[in-house]
Amino acid sequence: MPRQDKVFVCFQKAEDDTHKLYIYDDVTAYGTFNWSTWSYEESETSAKYFQEQLAAIPDTATIELHINSNGGSVKEGVAIYSQLKQKNCKKVGYVDGVAYSVAFLILQACDERVMGLGTSALVHNMWMSVDGNAKELRKAADDLDTLMESNRQIFLEKSNLEEQQLIDMMEAETFLTPDKALEYGLIDRVDNYQADDKDVQQRLMSRVQQLSGVIAQQKSFREQLESMRQQGGEQKPPAPTPKPEPEEKKLKNQLANFLKNM
């Protein structure tokens, strides 16, 4: 099956040797599960994928990092932050929608950090799911404290916040407007920019193609299950078939939800 174009993370090269990187989904080591192959697609928000793409960008170029993400894996996000910091080229980061949790941390790797009007950021304490006995649970809590101390140093490096002030903000799960982020030194400027119409149209077209592929995969999966049931000799009266919702209406509804999160 041919590999579909992704919409959430996109690497583009502009004419003036500016490379645009888009993080428009949760940061994760695993991509979408493919029901046709019963395996995970490559994640384009993983540290591994970023490493591959950054290696192809010359140090003389400029990177534009565009973010609209709720965050995700701390492990992957910190690795992406470190990779960007190590890259010698100029890096300009833009918050196009939201930069929450580790997505806001990734922004701190840029030489220029910019938030647009109406955007927002979020800083909070990290959390994890853990099973085990009392000793193991206590260790997990101690590990989180160590990880949080390291995490805070990234925000403190370029901001004007005192560490206790940042600790209080993270414990309170603080949302930041562009003006507040600028006041705390967590960004460098607030800009009245708009998304590139061409970029938006390309992402929407890619989203339509992706949704069409998902619908086709789900239909194929249902057909395979039905074929397996019939081969197994199971006799079952046919269930009444509900009137299918037009595919066009499905795509419009999903695109409407997608646009709300842009």
Phi, psi and omega in degrees: 000128182295146182288130181276151175291142178268153179252333191282326178232127186222134178248121182229147178250122179274170184292331183268027178064034172255125181258122182263128177242132181243126170248100185241031179204177177295143177282121185205152178279344185242138177273193180291142178285128180265111183289342179284323182254354183055045178210164180276138173289163176294133178278130178263015170238021179267159177296324180297315180294320177298319180300317181295317183287319180294328180296335182272355181262124181291153181292344179275352183274174175245136178254129171253116179257117180253129187237132169211083191213145176276001182103217181145224185291123178295318181302313181290319182295317179295323178295320177295317176304313182296320179297317179294320179298323182283342181285128187280346182286166179290138183232123178242123182252134180239132171268112182271336181217276176232149174226089185256146171057233185291341176294324177289328176296318179300321180303329184294347179283348186275150178290325175236127182244122188232135172242138178273164178298135179087357179273172181208161178228164180216131172241137182199167176287140177287160179219165179212159173260134184213144174241151176153184179277182185300320180296318181291324179292321177296319179297320179298319178295319178296320179297319179297320178300318179294316180296321180294322178298318177294319180298318182296326182299329179295315180289327182285339186303316185245357182268175175252020181279145168278151185299319180295325177296318178293320178302315181296320180295318181291321179294330180273359184052074190268124172272142184237131169282166177303319181295319179293317179299322178292319179300322181276357180077017180274348170223170183257335177196160173252129186236145179264060182262164176236152179296146177296122183301322180295318178297318180298315181297319179296318180293323179294318179296320178295324179295319177300316179296320180294315179297320178298320179294320178297317179299318179294321179295318179296320179297316179297321180295318178297321179295321178295319178296320179295320179296319179295323179294318181292320179293333179283357175081012181285127179259119183219128181300141181296134178280150178299136183270117178291152179295120184293143175282132181306137181300324181298320179293321178301312182296320180297318179296316181292323178292325178296318177295322180296317182294329179299329185266002182282000000 
